[in-house]
């Protein structure tokens, strides 16, 4: 049984297909030599074009992603719709490089104890750290468990219990 497409449906499809062709051309231009993608993405991640920037991250070179590491960690430190995409980009970086740079980059994020969502930042970062390295996760969980904020302390203690129960069941 075939249903005839309405003019409205055809117009919607045509607009979508044309937009896709234009996006593909613009993407090729964006990824061409001589474009300062780092500055453009860094700016876009802070504005209304954040979703486009996040979409383009996997197409950047590793060296470009390294330059955006601080911004990526900031985005990985709070819950939002694209957190998994950000984590995937971070995890695509060379593991040894991430291990050598992550603590220094995360330090400023966790120094502002006036942030009312500090416990959420710790939780999101603990989730990320657990994907990177168990010892790193343990260190951050201990830091959270010793925090002056009770919610942050609870986050650290929960994570430590979780790590212990996972270790015991293995």
N, C-alpha and C positions, 0 to 999 in steps of 0.2 A: 504494500500500500504506500503510494508515494503522495506526499503532500506538496502542493505548489508553494514556493516561497513567495512571501509578500514583497512588495517594493520596499517596505520599511526594513524587512530582514535583509534583503539584498544590499540596501544602502549601509546598514550597520556592518555587514561583512566587508563590503568594499572599503569603508572607512578604516576598519581594523586592518585589513590586508595592506592598504596604502601606508598606514601608520607603522606597520611592521617593516615594510620596505624602507621607509624613511629612517626608522630606528637602526636598522642594519647598516645603512649607509653612514649615519652619524656615528655609530659604534666603530666602524672601520676607520673613520677619520680621527676619532678620539684616540684610537689605539695606534695610530700611525706615528712615525718618528717626528720629533720636534714639538710634541705637545707635552706641557708640564702637567701630567696627570696627577701627580702627588698634590700639588697646590690646589688643583681643581677639586679633587676628591676630598681633601682635608676641609676645604670650604663648604662643599656640598653636604658633608656629614653633619655639619652644624646648622643646616638650614632646611628649607622646604624640599630640597631635592635629595634628601638623605636616602630615600628608597632607590633612586636611580644610582646613586653612588654605591650603595651596598650591592646592587645588582652587578655593577661593573667590577667590583673588587676581584672576583676570581680570574678576571682577564688581565690583571696587572702582573707585571714581572715581580719576582720575589724581592728584588732590591727595592722596588717601589713600595711593596707591602711592608717591608722592614721600616721604611721611613714613616709609615702610617701606624706603626705599632702602638704608640701611646693612645691614639684616637680609637684604635680597635679595642684596646683593653678598657678604655672608658665605656665604650658601647657594650662590651661584654660584662660590665659591672652592674648593670641594672636590667630588670625584666622589660622586654619590649618584643614586638612581633617578629623582629628579624634576628633575635639573639642567636639562633642556631646557625644562621648564615655567617654571622660574625665569628662564632666559635669555629666553624668550618674553615674560614679563612686563616684564623690564627693557627689552627692545627695543620694547615697546609704549609706553614713555614718550617724551615729546618728545625727539628726538635732541639738540637744542641744550641742553636742560636737563641731559640725561645728561652731555654733554661738559663742561658747566660744573661738575658736581658729582662726577664719578666719581673723579677723582684724590684729592680730599680725603677721600672716603669710603673708598677702598681703602687709603690711607696707613696707618691703624692696623692693618689686617689683615696688612700686609707688614712691619711694624716689629718683630714678635716673632721674632727670629732663632733663638730657642730652640725654636720649633715644628719638630718633626721632619719635618713634611710641608710645609715651606715651598716646596719645589720643585713639589709637586703644586698648591699654591695658585697659584703663578706660572703653571703650565701651564693650569689652568682659567681663570684671569683672562686669560691671553693668548688663549685660545680666545674668550672673551667679547669682549675688546677688538677682536679681528679682525672681529667682526660689527658693531662700532660705528664704528671709525675706524682707518684704516691708520696714520696718524701717531701716534695714541695707542698702537697696538700696537707700533710701532717703538720708541717711548720706553720702554715697559714691558719689551720684549725686551732692550733695551740695559741697562736697570737689572738685569734678571735675569742677563745675561751678565757683569756686573761684580760679582756677588754673591760673598761669601766662601764660601758653601756650594757644593761642587763639583757637586752634582746640580742646584742652581738655576742655576748657570752653564751647565751643559749644556743645560738647558731653554731658556734665553735664546739660546744659540748655535744650537740646533736651529731655533728659531723664526726667528731672523735668516736662517739658510740657506734655510729654507722660503720666507720672504718674498722673498729674492733670486732663488730659482729660479722662483717664480711671476711675478716682475717680468720676468725674462729670457725666459720662455716666452710672455709676453703680447705 
